[in-house]
Amino acid sequence: MGHVRDRWMIPGEHGRRVKGARWGQGKRWQARWLDESGRERSAAFGTRDEATVHLARIETGAPIPTAEGMTLRTYATGWLAGRLDLRPTSLSQIRSRLDVRILPDLGDLPMAAITRTHIRAAVTSWSASGAGPRTVRSTYGTLSQILKAATLDGLIPTNPAKGVEMPRLSRDRVEIPDAAKVHQIEAALPARLQSMALVIAATGIRIGEARGLTVDRIKGDRLTVDRQRTLDGSEFCDVKTAAAVRTIHMGKLAREAIRKHLATYGAGPDGLIWRGPDDQPLRHDATVQAWARMRRKVAGLPARGGWHLLRHYNASVLIAAGLSVRAVADRLGHEDPSITLRTYSHLWPTDQRAAADAIDAALGSSEPYRLGAMP
């Protein structure tokens, strides 16, 4: 088992760390470990993260980067093994981007041979194969992270992905189903998933949060979201962000939907409320397939969007009821209210006459505007 040592700061009086004799000299962080023969080895790095990732590669048996003969496929394998900071769902998404797009196009190229031309060609190929702009951008983001890490490891002098042009994101407004469509969606889903659709529409929780919801997280009219289920359904994992940890007050419809579901199917393994037909934890791909089959039965749904459409519906109802951006963001578990506003800004009502009257009242004026000729 290795450890990371700070070469610049040393223990001082009363346990506080102070500048040592090596302050500012060389690389600050040192990874130290024992090799197979029991001999102590070390390597210096500019950041604690780099030193930690290096140790992780050693402890997991992942290849240690060397410039000679290192392909993107080999380096990416080690890089991913060292990403101890990622949630299981994030790891699954990155593996998918690597397996489906990055490695088939670029995996066998030596790290030192990858150029911006290669990356531009890969981005063009991903777009041409039908991947949407957001998918292309997230795939490129993963590739750029890997190449940036390779520069820190000294394999390549600069990140060749830097500055590569991305496809433009659509500025289409989010399309939202109405209440009638929500009930049609509910009725067209398998019986085991119908209550889940209604609860998502009524509370705004994410599909992963719903798959991980257990009976002990329901207390009266309160639903606590503090974990979700991995994509393969095998275990619990952290929610998307710290802001996604929240308590949601449920109305009568959501509470009754959960009560009836439990009365029919009972609680599953780990107390899970919704499970698959085999009574095992619900996998992400099973919910995707169920949604696709439902789409073939329900006409007039927005062209794009899966289970997230039910979250959009929830947000639209909250906005129509007069809730603030902050209140909607908190209920949906958005990390930043700007995400809420960017997604749903077209739903908040505007009233120019009320705004003008409010300004007149505040300034104590009964006269109309005098900023020039008024229509």
N, C-alpha and C positions, 0 to 999 in steps of 0.2 A: 504494500500500500504506500503510495507516494504522498507528497504534500507540496504545497506552494509556499515559498518564503519571500517576504518583502526584503529586498537587499538595501533599501534606502532608509527605512524606518526601523528603529530598535526600541526595545522596552526601556522606559525611563522611570523616573520617580513616580510613586503611587500608581504604578501600572500603566501610565499614559505612554504612548509611543512618541518618540522624538526623532529628529533627524540624526542619522548615524554618520560615520566617517565616509561612507560611500555615497552620501546624498548627491544625486544628480549625475553620478558617474555610471556609464553603461546602461544596460537594460535593467529595469527595476525588479521584475518578478522572476524568480528562479523555481523551476520544477525540479524536484528531487525524488528519486525512486531507486529501488534495488533491482538490478538485472537478474537473469536466471542463475547466475553464479553467486549471487548474494553481494555483488560489488555495487557500491553506491554510485549512481550516475546523476548528472544534472544538466539542465539546459536553461538559458536565460531568454526572457521574452519581454516585450514592451508593455503588455497588459496582463492583468490577472487572468482574464478570460482565455487568452492564448495559452498560458501556462496550464490552466485547468483542462482545456481541450487536449493538450499534448499528453497529460497524464491519463485522461480518459482513453485515448487511443492505445496507450501502452497497456492499461488494465483490461481493455476489452479485446486486445489482440488485433486491433485494426492497424493497417500499415502506417508506418511513420513516413511522412512525405520526404522524398528525395527527388531532385530534379531529373535524374537520369531515368528515362523510360516510363515515367509516371503518366498514365493516361487519365483523362477526366473521369472515367468510370471508376478506376482504382481510388483516385483521390476523393471523389464524391462519397464512396463507401466509407472511408475513414472519417470524412467530415461529418457525415450523418451519425456515425457511431459515437462521435464526440459531442453531439448536441444534447447534453443532459438537461438543458434549460427548456426543452420543448415539451408541450403536453402531448399525450398519445395521439390525439386527433390531429395536431399539427404535424407530427411525424408521419402519420398516414397520408396526409395531403402532400407532403414533400416527397415521400416515396412514390406516390402516384405521378407527380410531375416528372420525377426522374425516369421512372419506368416507361411512361407513355410517350413523352416527348423529348426530354433533354438527352438521355443516354442513347436512344435509337439514332438521333441525328449527330451527336457530338461525342458520345462516350468513348469511342476508340481513338480519338485524336490525342496525341501527346499534349500535356498541359502547355508546354512552351510553344507549341505550334498553333494554338487557337488564336484567331485574329477577329477583329470586328467584322470582317467580311463573312467569316463562318457564322458569327452570331446573327448578323443581319439576314443571312440566308435561312437560318433556322427559324427566326421570327416570321419570315415570309412564309415558310413551309407550314408552320403551326397555324397561321391565319388561313392559308389556302386549304388546309385540311378540315376547316369548319369550326375551329376553336374561336370563341368569342373574344372581343378585346380584353375583357377582364381576365379570362383564362390565360391569354397570351401574356398579359402584363404580370400576372402572378408567377407564371412559369419562368419568365425572364428574370423576375425578382429573385427567385431561388437560384438560378444560374449565376446571377451577379453576386449573390452572397457567397457562393462557392468560390468563385474566381477572386473575390476580395480576400477570402481566407487564404487562398493560395499565394497572394502577394505578401500577406503577413508571414506565411511560412517560408517565404523566400524562393518559391518555385518559379514565379514569374515576376517581372519588374513592375508591371502595371496591370490594372483590371481591363481587359479588352472589351468588356461589356459596357463600359462607361460611355454614356452618350448615344447609345443605339436607339434609333427612333422607334416609338411604339405606336400601334394602331390607336386611333382616336376613340375615346369612350362615347357611347351614345348618350345624348342628353334628353332622351325620351322620358317623359314623366312616368312614374310608377303607376301601373294600371291596378285598380283595386276592385275585387268582386263585391257585389252588394249582399245584403242579408239573405236574399232568396238564393243566390248562387252558393253561399256558404252552406245552407241547408241541403242544397242539391249535392254538393261535394260530400257532405256528411253521409247522406243516404247512399251514395254510389261507392263508398269505400267498404272494405270487408267489415263485418259486424264488430270484430275485435278492435277496429281502429276508429269507429265512428265517434265514440266519446272523446277520443284523443283530438280529433279535428275540432270538435265543439269547444273543448277546453283551451286549445291553442287560440282559436278565434276569440274566446272570452277573456283570456288572460294575457295573450301576447307572448307566451314563452316560446323558445326556439324548439325545433324538432328534436335536437340532441338532448335538450333539457327535459322534454317530455318523455323521451325514451328512458331517461335515468330517474324519473320521478318515482318515489316510493311512498308507501302509506304513512311512514313516520314523518314525512315532510308536509303532511296535511293536518292542520290543527284548527278545527272549526271552519271559519271562513278565510283562513290564512294558508297560503301556499308558499313554502320556502324553497327558493332555488339556490343551491350552493354546490351543485355538482351536475355532471351529465354523464352520458354513457359513451364509450369509445365507438368508433365506426363499426367495428365487428361485434359490438355488444358484449365483449368479454369482461369488461371491468368498468368501474366508475373512474372518472377523471375530472380535472378542474373545469370549471365553466370558462367561457371564451375570454373574459377579462374580469378584473376585480369588480367593476361596476355591474357585472352580470349576477353577482351575489346579491339577492334581494328577497324581500317578502312582499307578496302580492295578495291583496284582498280580493277574494272571489265573490261573485254574485251567486244568486240562487241557481241559475242555469248550469254553471260550471260545477257547483257542489253536487247538484242532483245527478249530473252526467257521471261523475266519479262514483257516487254512491250506487247507481244502477249498474255500472260496469263491474264494480267489486262484488255486488250481489250476484251477478251472473257468472263471472269468471274467477273471482277470488284474487288474492295477491299471489304473485309468482316468486321465483327465486330472489332473495335479498329484499323481498317486499315490493318488487316492481309492480306498478299498476298495469302497464301495457306490455304485452309479450307477443311473440309470434305464435303461429298455429300449433307448434310443438311445445308450447308453454315455456320456451326458453327466451332469454333476453332478446329484445327486438333489435335486429341489425339495421344499419342505415340503408343498405341496398334493398332490404325488404320494404322499407317505407317508400323508397324511390319507385320501385316496381308497382307498389299499390297505387301510388299517385298516378303513374303512367296509365294503368288500367282504368282508373277513375276518369281520366281525361277523355278517354274514348267514349265514355257514357254521357258526359256533361258538355253540352254545347255552349258556346259563348263565353268561355273562360278567357282571361288575358292570355296572349300568345306565349308569354314567357312567365316563368315562376313556378316553383313547386310548393311545398308546404309553407314556405315563407309568405305566400299570398294571404294566408290566414293571419299572420302577424301584421301585414299591411292593412287588412280589414280592421283589426283591433285598433291600430293607430288611427285610422280614419274616423272611427267612432269616437275615440277620445278627443280628437281635435274638434269634431263637430259639436261635442258637448262643452267646448270652451276651455279644455285643459291647456295649460301653458306648455311651452317647449320643454322646460325643465321637468314638468310632471310626466309628460309622455316619455321622455328619455329615461327617467327613473323606472317607470313601469316596464318598459321594453328592455332595460338593462344595457342601454347604449353607454359607451365609455365617455362620450363627449356629446353634449346637446347639439353641437354643430352637425353631427351625423344625422340626428333626427330632423333638423331644419333643412339640411341639404336634400334629404330623401322626400320629405313631406311638405316642403314650403308652399307648394301650390294648393294645399288643402286648408291652410290657415286663411280665414276670411280677411278681406281688406275693406275698409269703409272710409273713403277719402272725405266724404262730407262730415262724418263724425269726427274725423281727425281735425278738419278745419274748425268745426264748432268748438272742439276742446281747446284749441290754441286761442281762439277768440275769447272764450270764457276765462282762460288762465291769465290772459293779458288785460282783461277788463274792458275789451273793446266790443262795441255793438255794430261797428262799421264793417263793411266788406273790405277785402284786401285792397290796398292802394299801391300795388307794385307795378302800375302801368295800366294800360287798357285791358279791362277784364271782359271776357265774352259774356 
